Each structure stands twice: as C-alpha cells, then as structure tokens.
Amino acid sequence: MKIKALAVGAMLASASFFSLADGHAAKPATMTVDMDCEVLLGQDYSLVPVAIGYIVSANSITEIAQLDPVEVDDIVEACQQAPKSKVSDVVKKEMTN
C-alpha cells in the first residue's frame, strides 16, 4: 500500500513539475540581432568581426563577402565615437559611405 501511495505521489509531483515547466516554455524565445556599440566594444577584439558579421547577416544589411576588414575597423571607430548607437545603424551608415 505504501508503494502505491509513493508511486501515485511521485506521478502527481512529476505531473505538477511538467505542467509548471510547460507554462514557462510557452513563451517564445527572443533572439538578439543587434547590440549597442558599447556592448560590442566591451567584447574581446577577436570576437568583434564575428559579432559584426552576425549582425550584418541577421539584419540582411549586405552580403558578408562584401564586408572588408577595413570596414570592420571603420565600424569600430564609429562605435567608439558614438557608443550608445546600435551596431546595425553604424554598419548601414558605413556601407553607404
């Protein structure tokens, strides 16, 4: 009898847990496709071109193959001058120059 009660208790506990977890899983995940220049500049410099490439690709700004290394340095320089700007806005501005 104790085994049945224990099994039923475990089933109820797991059902409650999964019900609670399911309620949290219903929220859609948000994906970051942009960041402030301040956040970009806080990264290790070796990651900056990767982050810029991701933002360019995710926002369909241009083809990655068209983004020269010199432009990455220009983007970093522009971000240093305006750290509160969005990286995607800086990239768009640099691509039009």
NULO-161168 format. One record per atom (N, C-alpha, C): residue number from 1; residue in three letters; atom name; x, y, z. Coordinates in pm, 1 decimal. Each point is the difference from the previous one (the first is absolute). Last residue first. Example, Ala and Ser with C-alpha at 12.3 -4.5 7.8 and 13.67 -1.06 7.14 Angstrom:
2
     i    aa   at          u          v          w
     2   Ser    N     1285.0     -225.0      708.0
     2   Ser   CA       82.0      119.0        6.0
     2   Ser    C      -77.0      109.0       73.0
     1   Ala    N       29.0     -572.0       -7.0
     1   Ala   CA      -89.0      119.0        0.0
     1   Ala    C       90.0      120.0        0.0
! end
This chain:
97
     i    aa   at          u          v          w
    97   Asn    N     2882.2     5486.9    -4713.4
    97   Asn   CA      116.6       87.6      -27.2
    97   Asn    C       94.0      -62.2      -99.1
    96   Thr    N     -387.3     -225.4      172.2
    96   Thr   CA      -40.1      100.8      -98.7
    96   Thr    C      114.4       94.4      -33.3
    95   Met    N       50.5     -340.6      329.3
    95   Met   CA      -16.5      -63.7     -130.8
    95   Met    C      -41.8      100.8     -106.7
    94   Glu    N       39.1      132.8      456.5
    94   Glu   CA      132.2      -26.1      -58.2
    94   Glu    C      -11.5      -62.2     -138.8
    93   Lys    N     -397.3       69.9      244.7
    93   Lys   CA       60.6      129.4      -33.6
    93   Lys    C      135.3      -19.9      -67.5
    92   Lys    N     -218.9     -380.2      166.4
    92   Lys   CA      -73.4       54.7     -114.9
    92   Lys    C       60.3      131.7      -45.8
    91   Val    N      174.4     -191.2      392.7
    91   Val   CA       37.6      -78.0     -118.4
    91   Val    C      -69.5       55.2     -123.9
    90   Val    N     -119.1      185.4      413.7
    90   Val   CA      136.3       40.0      -36.0
    90   Val    C       44.1      -72.7     -126.4
    89   Asp    N     -411.1     -122.1      185.0
    89   Asp   CA       -8.5      135.0      -56.4
    89   Asp    C      136.8       49.2      -45.3
    88   Ser    N      -24.8     -414.3      224.5
    88   Ser   CA      -60.1      -10.9     -133.7
    88   Ser    C      -11.5      136.8      -66.4
    87   Val    N      150.4      -27.2      449.7
    87   Val   CA      102.0      -44.3      -94.9
    87   Val    C      -58.2       -7.6     -140.8
    86   Lys    N     -191.0      346.8      361.9
    86   Lys   CA      -15.2     -141.7      -32.8
    86   Lys    C      104.0      -36.0     -106.0
    85   Ser    N       83.3      406.0      361.9
    85   Ser   CA      -63.8      -34.9     -127.7
    85   Ser    C      -13.9     -150.8      -13.1
    84   Lys    N      230.3      243.2      357.4
    84   Lys   CA     -141.5      -30.0       26.0
    84   Lys    C      -75.2      -39.0     -127.3
    83   Pro    N      473.4      141.1        9.7
    83   Pro   CA      -20.7     -130.1       64.6
    83   Pro    C     -145.6      -36.9       28.9
    82   Ala    N      300.7      319.1     -324.9
    82   Ala   CA     -141.6        2.8       40.8
    82   Ala    C      -36.9     -132.5       66.7
    81   Gln    N      448.4       83.2     -139.9
    81   Gln   CA      -46.1      138.6        1.2
    81   Gln    C     -144.4       11.9       48.6
    80   Gln    N      201.8     -424.3      -58.4
    80   Gln   CA       71.9       68.5      107.3
    80   Gln    C      -46.0      144.9       12.6
    79   Cys    N     -164.3     -259.9     -354.7
    79   Cys   CA      -60.9      -40.1      127.1
    79   Cys    C       69.6       67.8      118.2
    78   Ala    N      179.2       58.2     -430.0
    78   Ala   CA     -127.1       72.4       10.1
    78   Ala    C      -71.0      -34.0      130.9
    77   Glu    N      392.6     -238.3      -95.6
    77   Glu   CA       31.6      141.3       23.3
    77   Glu    C     -128.0       83.4       16.0
    76   Val    N      -45.2     -452.2     -119.4
    76   Val   CA       48.4       10.3      138.1
    76   Val    C       29.5      145.8       34.1
    75   Ile    N     -112.1      -91.6     -441.7
    75   Ile   CA     -117.7      -18.8       85.1
    75   Ile    C       39.2       13.1      147.1
    74   Asp    N      342.7        4.8     -318.1
    74   Asp   CA      -77.8      123.9       -9.1
    74   Asp    C     -123.7       -6.4       89.7
    73   Asp    N      261.4     -388.0      -43.6
    73   Asp   CA       71.2      100.6       78.7
    73   Asp    C      -73.4      133.7       -1.5
    72   Val    N     -170.7     -335.0     -270.4
    72   Val   CA      -18.4      -40.2      139.2
    72   Val    C       69.8      100.8       90.5
    71   Glu    N       60.0       44.3     -460.8
    71   Glu   CA     -130.6       48.5       42.7
    71   Glu    C      -28.6      -38.8      144.7
    70   Val    N      387.3     -163.9     -206.9
    70   Val   CA       14.8      143.4       25.6
    70   Val    C     -132.3       57.3       50.2
    69   Pro    N       15.3     -452.0     -147.3
    69   Pro   CA       57.7       20.0      133.5
    69   Pro    C       16.0      147.9       36.2
    68   Asp    N     -390.9     -128.0     -347.2
    68   Asp   CA      145.9       -6.0        4.8
    68   Asp    C       50.4       18.3      142.9
    67   Leu    N     -468.0     -168.0     -243.6
    67   Leu   CA       45.6       72.4      117.9
    67   Leu    C      150.8      -18.8       13.8
    66   Gln    N     -281.8     -220.0     -330.1
    66   Gln   CA       25.2      139.0      -36.8
    66   Gln    C       52.8       83.4      116.2
    65   Ala    N     -133.5     -461.0       43.2
    65   Ala   CA      117.4        5.1      -87.2
    65   Ala    C       34.8      143.3      -39.3
    64   Ile    N     -397.7      -98.8      246.4
    64   Ile   CA      119.7       -3.2       83.8
    64   Ile    C      125.8       12.1      -85.1
    63   Glu    N     -463.8      219.1     -155.4
    63   Glu   CA       62.7     -132.1       -1.9
    63   Glu    C      129.3        6.5       80.7
    62   Thr    N     -381.3      334.7      145.7
    62   Thr   CA       77.2      -23.6     -122.0
    62   Thr    C       51.7     -143.3        4.0
    61   Ile    N     -344.2      148.6      300.1
    61   Ile   CA       53.9      130.1      -40.0
    61   Ile    C       76.7      -12.2     -130.7
    60   Ser    N     -292.4     -305.5      311.4
    60   Ser   CA        3.2        3.7     -147.0
    60   Ser    C       48.9      135.2      -52.3
    59   Asn    N      -26.7     -178.0      465.7
    59   Asn   CA      -80.1      115.2      -41.0
    59   Asn    C       -2.1       18.4     -151.6
    58   Ala    N      250.8     -352.4      201.3
    58   Ala   CA     -133.0      -10.4       60.6
    58   Ala    C      -92.2      113.2      -42.5
    57   Ser    N      460.2        0.7     -142.7
    57   Ser   CA      -75.4     -110.7      -58.7
    57   Ser    C     -143.4       -5.2       52.7
    56   Val    N      296.9      318.8      183.7
    56   Val   CA      -20.2       29.4     -142.2
    56   Val    C      -87.6     -107.1      -63.6
    55   Ile    N      135.0      -71.9      440.9
    55   Ile   CA      -99.2      107.9       -6.2
    55   Ile    C      -31.0       35.8     -144.7
    54   Tyr    N      340.4     -315.4       75.9
    54   Tyr   CA     -129.5      -54.9       41.1
    54   Tyr    C     -109.0      105.8      -12.8
    53   Gly    N      444.0      134.0      -77.5
    53   Gly   CA      -48.1      -87.7     -107.3
    53   Gly    C     -136.1      -58.8       31.1
    52   Ile    N      215.2      247.9      335.4
    52   Ile   CA      -44.8       88.4     -108.3
    52   Ile    C      -55.6      -82.8     -115.0
    51   Ala    N      192.7     -238.0      350.9
    51   Ala   CA     -123.6       64.7       44.9
    51   Ala    C      -55.9       91.3     -108.4
    50   Val    N      417.0     -197.4      -79.5
    50   Val   CA     -103.5     -103.2        0.6
    50   Val    C     -134.3       61.1       39.3
    49   Pro    N      386.9      273.7       20.0
    49   Pro   CA      -41.7      -27.8     -138.6
    49   Pro    C     -110.3     -105.1       -9.6
    48   Val    N      169.1       94.4      440.2
    48   Val   CA      -70.4      113.4      -60.7
    48   Val    C      -38.4      -27.1     -145.7
    47   Leu    N      269.4     -281.2      311.6
    47   Leu   CA     -140.4      -33.9      -23.0
    47   Leu    C      -77.0      109.2      -73.9
    46   Ser    N      461.3       43.5      137.5
    46   Ser   CA       -5.1     -110.1      -97.0
    46   Ser    C     -143.8      -41.2      -31.7
    45   Tyr    N      102.2      331.8      334.5
    45   Tyr   CA        7.3       50.4     -137.2
    45   Tyr    C       -6.2     -111.5     -104.2
    44   Asp    N     -252.8      -20.7      471.9
    44   Asp   CA      137.0      -23.5      -42.7
    44   Asp    C        8.8       35.2     -148.2
    43   Gln    N     -387.4      253.2      243.2
    43   Gln   CA       38.0     -137.0      -34.9
    43   Gln    C      149.7       -8.0      -27.7
    42   Gly    N     -250.9      408.1       88.0
    42   Gly   CA       37.2      -71.0      121.7
    42   Gly    C       43.7     -143.5      -24.5
    41   Leu    N     -174.1      292.1     -342.6
    41   Leu   CA      135.4       41.1       36.9
    41   Leu    C       48.6      -67.6      127.4
    40   Leu    N     -445.9      -75.3     -147.1
    40   Leu   CA       94.5      -52.5      -99.3
    40   Leu    C      143.4       31.0       40.5
    39   Val    N     -343.3      188.1      255.1
    39   Val   CA        9.2     -144.3       25.4
    39   Val    C      100.5      -63.2      -95.7
    38   Glu    N      -96.9      451.8      -64.5
    38   Glu   CA       67.4      -15.1      128.4
    38   Glu    C       19.9     -148.0       34.1
    37   Cys    N     -260.1      132.2     -374.5
    37   Cys   CA      144.0        3.8      -26.3
    37   Cys    C       80.1      -22.9      127.7
    36   Asp    N     -485.4     -212.6      -25.7
    36   Asp   CA       57.0      133.8        5.5
    36   Asp    C      149.3       -9.3      -28.6
    35   Met    N     -322.0     -366.1     -217.1
    35   Met   CA       51.9       38.3      130.9
    35   Met    C       48.0      143.4       -6.7
    34   Asp    N     -307.3     -430.5     -280.4
    34   Asp   CA       67.1      128.9        2.6
    34   Asp    C       52.5       24.5      140.7
    33   Val    N     -261.3     -376.1     -113.8
    33   Val   CA       58.0       20.4     -132.3
    33   Val    C       68.8      135.2       -9.0
    32   Thr    N     -215.9     -395.4      367.0
    32   Thr   CA       65.2      128.8      -13.3
    32   Thr    C       63.4        9.8     -137.2
    31   Met    N     -438.9     -285.8      172.4
    31   Met   CA      134.2      -12.5      -53.5
    31   Met    C       58.3      139.3      -18.2
    30   Thr    N     -406.0     -278.0      306.1
    30   Thr   CA       39.2      119.3      -74.4
    30   Thr    C      144.2      -16.3      -43.5
    29   Ala    N     -421.8     -364.4      116.2
    29   Ala   CA      136.3       44.9       25.5
    29   Ala    C       28.8      124.7      -82.1
    28   Pro    N     -496.1     -148.0      182.0
    28   Pro   CA       92.6      -11.3     -112.2
    28   Pro    C      137.3       54.4       37.4
    27   Lys    N     -355.9     -237.5      340.3
    27   Lys   CA       45.3      131.8      -43.0
    27   Lys    C       96.4      -15.5     -116.7
    26   Ala    N     -178.3     -376.0      235.0
    26   Ala   CA      -91.9       54.1      -99.6
    26   Ala    C       42.5      137.4      -50.3
    25   Ala    N      206.2     -267.6      356.5
    25   Ala   CA       51.6      -26.7     -134.0
    25   Ala    C      -88.0       61.2     -107.8
    24   His    N     -117.0       11.1      464.2
    24   His   CA      112.2       89.7      -27.0
    24   His    C       53.0      -17.8     -141.1
    23   Gly    N     -346.8     -279.4      153.1
    23   Gly   CA      -49.6      137.3        1.8
    23   Gly    C      109.3       99.8      -29.6
    22   Asp    N      106.8     -457.6       53.0
    22   Asp   CA      -65.7       24.3     -127.8
    22   Asp    C      -53.2      142.5       -7.9
    21   Ala    N      186.7     -154.6      404.0
    21   Ala   CA      103.8       22.5     -100.1
    21   Ala    C      -61.3       31.7     -135.1
    20   Leu    N     -293.3     -118.4      345.1
    20   Leu   CA       62.5      128.7       29.4
    20   Leu    C      105.1       33.1     -104.4
    19   Ser    N     -196.4     -418.7      -26.2
    19   Ser   CA     -102.1      100.3      -28.3
    19   Ser    C       56.1      139.5       22.0
    18   Phe    N      264.0     -366.3      118.9
    18   Phe   CA       -4.9       16.0     -145.1
    18   Phe    C     -105.5      101.7      -42.1
    17   Phe    N       35.0     -100.6      461.4
    17   Phe   CA      124.4       59.1      -48.4
    17   Phe    C       -5.8       25.1     -149.8
    16   Ser    N     -356.8     -230.2      202.3
    16   Ser   CA       -1.0      141.1       39.6
    16   Ser    C      123.3       70.7      -53.2
    15   Ala    N      -24.1     -461.0      -61.8
    15   Ala   CA     -100.1       66.3      -84.4
    15   Ala    C       -6.8      148.4       31.9
    14   Ser    N      273.4     -269.8      268.2
    14   Ser   CA       59.4       18.5     -132.7
    14   Ser    C      -97.9       68.0      -94.6
    13   Ala    N     -154.7     -104.2      431.6
    13   Ala   CA      107.3       99.1        8.5
    13   Ala    C       61.6       25.3     -137.0
    12   Leu    N     -323.3     -338.9       39.6
    12   Leu   CA      -61.3      132.0       16.4
    12   Leu    C      106.1      109.8        3.4
    11   Met    N      148.1     -446.1      -13.1
    11   Met   CA      -65.3       35.3     -126.7
    11   Met    C      -62.6      138.8        7.9
    10   Ala    N      189.0     -179.4      390.0
    10   Ala   CA      104.9       34.1      -96.2
    10   Ala    C      -60.3       41.4     -133.4
     9   Gly    N     -293.0     -158.7      330.8
     9   Gly   CA       56.6      129.6       39.7
     9   Gly    C      106.8       46.5      -97.1
     8   Val    N     -178.6     -430.6      -55.4
     8   Val   CA     -100.3      100.6      -36.1
     8   Val    C       51.2      139.4       33.8
     7   Ala    N      268.4     -358.3      133.0
     7   Ala   CA       -3.2        9.2     -146.0
     7   Ala    C      -98.8      106.1      -46.3
     6   Leu    N       18.9      -98.1      458.6
     6   Leu   CA      123.7       65.4      -41.4
     6   Leu    C        2.2       19.4     -151.3
     5   Ala    N     -352.7     -244.4      183.4
     5   Ala   CA      -13.2      140.7       39.6
     5   Ala    C      122.7       79.0      -43.8
     4   Lys    N        7.5     -464.5      -67.1
     4   Lys   CA      -98.7       62.8      -88.2
     4   Lys    C      -13.0      148.6       30.7
     3   Ile    N      271.3     -252.0      282.9
     3   Ile   CA       64.2       12.6     -130.9
     3   Ile    C      -95.2       66.6      -98.5
     2   Lys    N     -153.9     -108.9      430.1
     2   Lys   CA       88.1      115.6        4.6
     2   Lys    C       66.7       23.2     -135.0
     1   Met    N     -269.6     -379.9       52.1
     1   Met   CA      -81.4      118.9        0.0
     1   Met    C       86.1      125.9        0.0
! end
